[in-house]
Structures are given as C-alpha cells and as structure tokens.
C-alpha cells in the first residue's frame, strides 16, 4: 500500500527528550494512516544525549518506513573517528562534539575510540543523503540551485546555506524539505520554521531553543506541509507537543525572542 503522509523531523542535536515527545505526537496523529518518517539529520552534538538519540534512531530505522538522513554533524563525527587525526577531531570538538563525547563517557580521542561502538559509526557513515516522495525532496542542508539532481554533490547536500537559501522558486523542480539553518537573514526567529512556496526549513534550533518541529506532508499534494507538530520544552520542563495547521501557524505572530545577536552561536557551525 502507498504512503499517505510523510512526517519530516527537524534537527535533533542530542535532544532525546524532544524526539520522544515528537514520536508520541506522531503516533497519535497518524490515526491508522500509512506513514513514512524522515529525520533530516544532525542527531549528534551540542545537546545532552547524542548517544541516546543514535540508539533510538538505529532501532527505529529497522522499520522500512523510517528514513534517517545524514547531516553535516554525523559527517564531522564519522571523519573525526575514522581519520584518526587531531585536525579532524579538533574540528568536530569545536562544532559541538564535546557534548557527544560526554554522552558516551569519553573526553579524548583515545576514549572516544574505546567507548563509541563501531556499529554507531558505521550506521552514521552509511546514512543516505536524500529521500523523496514524488512531490518533494528531503535533504539535510539543501540543494545547489538550477542544478540537476544527479549532479548535486555531497558537500552541498550536507553544508550549503546562503546560495540555496537565497535562491528563488524557479531554481528547483520539486519542493525542498530541509534543516541545517535555524537562523539567518530570512529567518530571524530560530524557534519558527520557514514555510515558503519552494522550500520548508524545519530546523528550529532544538538543542538551544527547546523547540523541535515536525512537518506533516500528505501524499498527492505538492508543496509545503499541511500541518506542523511543534514540540516545546522550556528549560527544566516536560516537553509538550501541539499540532497546528501550517496556514494558521504562518498567520500567527511568533513569540518574542532575543535579538539576533543572542542567537549568533546557532550559526557558528
């Protein structure tokens, strides 16, 4: 039987609590529909429980209806642990790897090699870069504009920002669903997704903002999400999920947030 709805989950970054709350909300929302679940990458780094997130997703992906895409932070971690060089390891640590090490009970390259299971590294290394549903392309960072899909390169799929974010709708043949960028000039509030005609950005900086966003994409209907499942966990509080229509969400004013200067660290890496 064909998939009736796809749920796309934004960047997780070690927030196991938000993922578990999102999964509960998704299970309630499906109500018997045949569904597909796509995680958009960046499961590790910055947040407190990268190991727990990886273990959960590895179990979930045993079901063929669950797709976990590779993010740039999985790429950083794999290279840090397989290149066995201080340069790549140092780059990973600078980009939030210290928190991931801590979740595995490690604090150095030697301890990482001893404590991080090889199957976790192999799983991350083998993750796919894209997925699709006939109406949309799902990818971590984005696509090179005006470039055939078969000519897209791994670097762009994992890392691209400004060139992709500033491109207009005519540069893409399908709607692009992505994460990777919680805040930029066109998205001043990191807690809100970008809902545009040609792309949907679901990265709401969960590790820092306490907000994880899931897009609900019905089959047979092109374009952006029909609904959003928004999981919020204010500091020290239990995560709470809310489902809203995308149109309703877009029309509602965003919550008050600190000035952009306060979010500068979100785009450091």
PyMOL commands that set and color helices and strands:
alter all, ss='L'
color gray80, all
select helices_A, chain A and resi 16-30+50-60+72-82+86-103+109-115+118-125+149-151+154-159+162-165+169-171+206-209+246-251+260-267
alter helices_A, ss='H'
color red, helices_A
select strands_A, chain A and resi 5-9+35-39+66-68+130-132+136-139+175-178+194-195+199-201+211-218+227-232+240-245
alter strands_A, ss='S'
color yellow, strands_A
deselect
rebuild
show_as cartoon
